[in-house]
Amino acid sequence: MINMENMIYPNGDLLIFDKPDYRIIDTVTKKVRTLNRVSYAILIGVDSGTTPHSLVTKLGIEGDEEKTTKLMTFLQDLEKALILTKTKEKGGKLFKKNIKTNPILEKLFIEVTTQCNFYCKHCYSSCSRTYSHESSDEIAFNEIENLICQADEVGVYKVDITGGELFLRNDAIAIMDLLSKHAMLMNIFTNGYLLDNNLIKYLSSNNFIRSVFISLDDIDPLTHDNFRGKQGAWEKTIESILNLKNAGTNVIINTTIRPENIKNISKMHSFFNDELNVDYRMAPILPAGRGEKLESIDLDLFTQELICIGKVPSNLNNISRKDTGQYIPNCGIGNTMLFVTSSGQLTLCPTMSPRENSSFLLGDIYKDSLREVWETHPLLKEFRKNKCVGGQCQYINLCRGGCRSRAYIESGRFDTIDPVVCHLFYGLEDNTVDAYQ
């Protein structure tokens, strides 16, 4: 029971927003809760710790018994919902995110290095195998710090970190600490090979880390190791996945589908689900970087395999086909997300960067304002207007235009279809992708 003189605190670290709507994100549970204007004002008043008596004063309701009673009831409800706590040791901080950009920039996807301890056959960044801390293929820590300060200032609250391999950097933990300091919710992409006990402990204890994505491409160790260019990779990857999972970290497996493993999709599904008990994502090779030289997959077979493991429905009769007329790709490319290369270039995404086309250079972190690039660059404005030519189709709410990068790489156009996703949905109807070509 909360009384007027009890200290109350946020129950762990909370992110709070007033745009585009009132809401909080719990960094422990990762739950998003919607608020109204009044509950937002109350939580802002709680800040990092206060008493109901002080809160009454802040809200200007002294002497109003009815409003004070309602406030106390609301605070008790928040305590029951584990949003507030009376226990100082459990208390966290309330991080107010001030959204200042239009459109809203939610996430940065940062490639902190293109140096790697693997040599993957499909690597879109064509990462090198040798490593030097003085390499020009790596953003210096002070430049990352400057970038994150800019991002925090305009309301960015998500950062995905990729490479190369992040954990080759001796300042990897310092980078994640920096992001935590600025209340950035993180996804970490790694091959898992370098995850020792200290890193496992850190990743599991940092509440700002949402998920760790680890690459695993086959149930056969030799096939995986050959594809990833590292002997012993499969065994160490499995060890890291299990250690992270046992430590309480949310782990997601990334699997690249190619001709060599497409017939093993059902076996991989069983292994990931039943033996490892870990979620996973499967996607075909993207023909970028070293992946350009690899053979594409049989899309009919891919669709059938996904149906067999229940990753897509066997029919679409009961799926809503309402067309909203507007959509943002699931990854947020150009609409809510911006990619930063290891040389500090601001661009669309990992495979729509100056590596693929020099016109995709939007700016760089060393001289350009993040907000100005996001809000004013002509290419971004044009990109936001260009929707998939299948945008009026019945499945747009499901596919969201698919992968805009795959569409561009396959056709050289922003506005054409993603052949993989389109084939998937129309294949389920025994139709063909030709419908929107």
Solvent accessible surface area in square Angstrom, and as a share of the most:
residue,aa,sasa,rsa
1,M,180,0.81
2,I,4,0.02
3,N,81,0.42
4,M,60,0.27
5,E,115,0.52
6,N,39,0.20
7,M,85,0.38
8,I,1,0.00
9,Y,25,0.09
10,P,1,0.01
11,N,33,0.17
12,G,15,0.14
13,D,37,0.19
14,L,1,0.00
15,L,0,0.00
16,I,0,0.00
17,F,0,0.00
18,D,47,0.24
19,K,107,0.45
20,P,95,0.59
21,D,71,0.37
22,Y,66,0.25
23,R,26,0.10
24,I,1,0.00
25,I,10,0.05
26,D,9,0.05
27,T,0,0.00
28,V,80,0.46
29,T,71,0.41
30,K,64,0.27
31,K,115,0.49
32,V,87,0.50
33,R,68,0.25
34,T,112,0.65
35,L,30,0.15
36,N,94,0.48
37,R,165,0.60
38,V,87,0.50
39,S,9,0.06
40,Y,24,0.09
41,A,42,0.32
42,I,10,0.05
43,L,1,0.01
44,I,58,0.30
45,G,8,0.08
46,V,1,0.00
47,D,71,0.37
48,S,51,0.33
49,G,25,0.24
50,T,9,0.05
51,T,21,0.12
52,P,0,0.00
53,H,98,0.44
54,S,46,0.29
55,L,0,0.00
56,V,10,0.06
57,T,74,0.43
58,K,119,0.50
59,L,56,0.28
60,G,56,0.54
61,I,25,0.13
62,E,103,0.46
63,G,87,0.84
64,D,50,0.26
65,E,144,0.65
66,E,112,0.50
67,K,110,0.47
68,T,27,0.16
69,T,80,0.46
70,K,129,0.55
71,L,6,0.03
72,M,26,0.12
73,T,73,0.43
74,F,57,0.24
75,L,0,0.00
76,Q,34,0.15
77,D,72,0.37
78,L,12,0.06
79,E,42,0.19
80,K,162,0.69
81,A,36,0.28
82,L,118,0.59
83,I,8,0.04
84,L,2,0.01
85,T,12,0.07
86,K,72,0.31
87,T,55,0.32
88,K,144,0.61
89,E,154,0.69
90,K,128,0.54
91,G,28,0.27
92,G,19,0.19
93,K,104,0.44
94,L,13,0.07
95,F,32,0.13
96,K,84,0.35
97,K,4,0.02
98,N,68,0.35
99,I,9,0.05
100,K,78,0.33
101,T,7,0.04
102,N,124,0.64
103,P,46,0.29
104,I,41,0.21
105,L,0,0.00
106,E,44,0.20
107,K,36,0.15
108,L,0,0.00
109,F,29,0.12
110,I,3,0.02
111,E,0,0.00
112,V,1,0.01
113,T,0,0.00
114,T,16,0.09
115,Q,7,0.03
116,C,12,0.07
117,N,19,0.10
118,F,3,0.01
119,Y,97,0.37
120,C,13,0.08
121,K,84,0.36
122,H,34,0.15
123,C,22,0.13
124,Y,65,0.25
125,S,10,0.07
126,S,58,0.38
127,C,5,0.03
128,S,45,0.29
129,R,121,0.44
130,T,109,0.63
131,Y,62,0.23
132,S,49,0.32
133,H,87,0.39
134,E,155,0.69
135,S,28,0.18
136,S,99,0.64
137,D,59,0.30
138,E,24,0.11
139,I,0,0.00
140,A,52,0.40
141,F,65,0.27
142,N,85,0.43
143,E,38,0.17
144,I,1,0.01
145,E,63,0.28
146,N,79,0.40
147,L,3,0.01
148,I,0,0.00
149,C,62,0.37
150,Q,60,0.27
151,A,0,0.00
152,D,42,0.22
153,E,104,0.47
154,V,9,0.05
155,G,0,0.00
156,V,0,0.00
157,Y,9,0.04
158,K,42,0.18
159,V,0,0.00
160,D,7,0.03
161,I,1,0.01
162,T,12,0.07
163,G,8,0.08
164,G,17,0.17
165,E,1,0.01
166,L,0,0.00
167,F,18,0.07
168,L,37,0.19
169,R,10,0.04
170,N,125,0.64
171,D,29,0.15
172,A,5,0.04
173,I,66,0.34
174,A,42,0.33
175,I,2,0.01
176,M,0,0.00
177,D,70,0.36
178,L,12,0.06
179,L,1,0.01
180,S,20,0.13
181,K,145,0.61
182,H,28,0.12
183,A,1,0.01
184,M,0,0.00
185,L,4,0.02
186,M,0,0.00
187,N,16,0.08
188,I,0,0.00
189,F,36,0.15
190,T,10,0.06
191,N,11,0.05
192,G,0,0.00
193,Y,61,0.23
194,L,59,0.29
195,L,3,0.01
196,D,75,0.39
197,N,122,0.62
198,N,116,0.59
199,L,23,0.11
200,I,12,0.06
201,K,149,0.63
202,Y,37,0.14
203,L,3,0.02
204,S,36,0.23
205,S,77,0.50
206,N,19,0.10
207,N,65,0.34
208,F,13,0.06
209,I,11,0.05
210,R,62,0.23
211,S,9,0.06
212,V,0,0.00
213,F,15,0.06
214,I,0,0.00
215,S,22,0.14
216,L,0,0.00
217,D,0,0.00
218,D,1,0.00
219,I,51,0.26
220,D,57,0.29
221,P,56,0.35
222,L,141,0.70
223,T,42,0.24
224,H,1,0.00
225,D,18,0.09
226,N,92,0.47
227,F,6,0.02
228,R,17,0.06
229,G,20,0.19
230,K,53,0.22
231,Q,169,0.75
232,G,31,0.29
233,A,0,0.00
234,W,42,0.15
235,E,125,0.56
236,K,45,0.19
237,T,0,0.00
238,I,20,0.10
239,E,81,0.36
240,S,0,0.00
241,I,0,0.00
242,L,63,0.31
243,N,50,0.26
244,L,0,0.00
245,K,66,0.28
246,N,117,0.60
247,A,45,0.35
248,G,65,0.63
249,T,15,0.09
250,N,80,0.41
251,V,8,0.05
252,I,25,0.13
253,I,0,0.00
254,N,31,0.16
255,T,5,0.03
256,T,18,0.10
257,I,0,0.00
258,R,6,0.02
259,P,46,0.29
260,E,120,0.54
261,N,0,0.00
262,I,7,0.03
263,K,156,0.66
264,N,37,0.19
265,I,0,0.00
266,S,46,0.29
267,K,123,0.52
268,M,0,0.00
269,H,39,0.18
270,S,50,0.32
271,F,30,0.13
272,F,0,0.00
273,N,62,0.32
274,D,109,0.57
275,E,126,0.57
276,L,6,0.03
277,N,104,0.53
278,V,9,0.05
279,D,84,0.44
280,Y,7,0.03
281,R,123,0.45
282,M,30,0.13
283,A,53,0.41
284,P,14,0.09
285,I,16,0.08
286,L,33,0.17
287,P,40,0.25
288,A,4,0.03
289,G,25,0.24
290,R,35,0.13
291,G,0,0.00
292,E,122,0.55
293,K,185,0.79
294,L,56,0.28
295,E,127,0.57
296,S,91,0.59
297,I,20,0.10
298,D,82,0.43
299,L,40,0.20
300,D,87,0.45
301,L,51,0.26
302,F,8,0.03
303,T,4,0.03
304,Q,96,0.43
305,E,25,0.11
306,L,15,0.07
307,I,41,0.21
308,C,100,0.60
309,I,21,0.11
310,G,60,0.57
311,K,91,0.38
312,V,22,0.13
313,P,57,0.36
314,S,79,0.51
315,N,75,0.38
316,L,5,0.02
317,N,119,0.61
318,N,148,0.76
319,I,48,0.24
320,S,80,0.52
321,R,84,0.31
322,K,148,0.63
323,D,54,0.28
324,T,75,0.44
325,G,36,0.34
326,Q,131,0.58
327,Y,10,0.04
328,I,74,0.38
329,P,8,0.05
330,N,119,0.61
331,C,65,0.39
332,G,3,0.03
333,I,2,0.01
334,G,0,0.00
335,N,16,0.08
336,T,28,0.16
337,M,5,0.02
338,L,0,0.00
339,F,0,0.00
340,V,0,0.00
341,T,4,0.02
342,S,6,0.04
343,S,53,0.34
344,G,0,0.00
345,Q,49,0.22
346,L,1,0.01
347,T,0,0.00
348,L,0,0.00
349,C,10,0.06
350,P,16,0.10
351,T,6,0.03
352,M,0,0.00
353,S,0,0.00
354,P,29,0.18
355,R,96,0.35
356,E,56,0.25
357,N,50,0.26
358,S,92,0.60
359,S,67,0.43
360,F,3,0.01
361,L,80,0.40
362,L,9,0.05
363,G,11,0.11
364,D,28,0.14
365,I,14,0.07
366,Y,113,0.43
367,K,161,0.68
368,D,43,0.22
369,S,48,0.31
370,L,2,0.01
371,R,96,0.35
372,E,107,0.48
373,V,12,0.07
374,W,0,0.00
375,E,43,0.19
376,T,74,0.43
377,H,45,0.20
378,P,98,0.62
379,L,31,0.15
380,L,0,0.00
381,K,99,0.42
382,E,84,0.38
383,F,7,0.03
384,R,40,0.14
385,K,153,0.65
386,N,40,0.20
387,K,59,0.25
388,C,10,0.06
389,V,64,0.37
390,G,2,0.02
391,G,8,0.08
392,Q,134,0.59
393,C,9,0.05
394,Q,62,0.27
395,Y,2,0.01
396,I,2,0.01
397,N,46,0.24
398,L,69,0.34
399,C,18,0.11
400,R,56,0.21
401,G,2,0.02
402,G,16,0.15
403,C,46,0.28
404,R,6,0.02
405,S,3,0.02
406,R,19,0.07
407,A,0,0.00
408,Y,34,0.13
409,I,44,0.22
410,E,97,0.44
411,S,55,0.36
412,G,49,0.47
413,R,119,0.44
414,F,34,0.14
415,D,38,0.19
416,T,14,0.08
417,I,6,0.03
418,D,5,0.02
419,P,29,0.18
420,V,18,0.10
421,V,34,0.19
422,C,15,0.09
423,H,36,0.16
424,L,22,0.11
425,F,27,0.11
426,Y,15,0.06
427,G,19,0.18
428,L,23,0.12
429,E,55,0.25
430,D,135,0.70
431,N,71,0.37
432,T,81,0.47
433,V,25,0.14
434,D,90,0.46
435,A,67,0.52
436,Y,64,0.24
437,Q,147,0.65
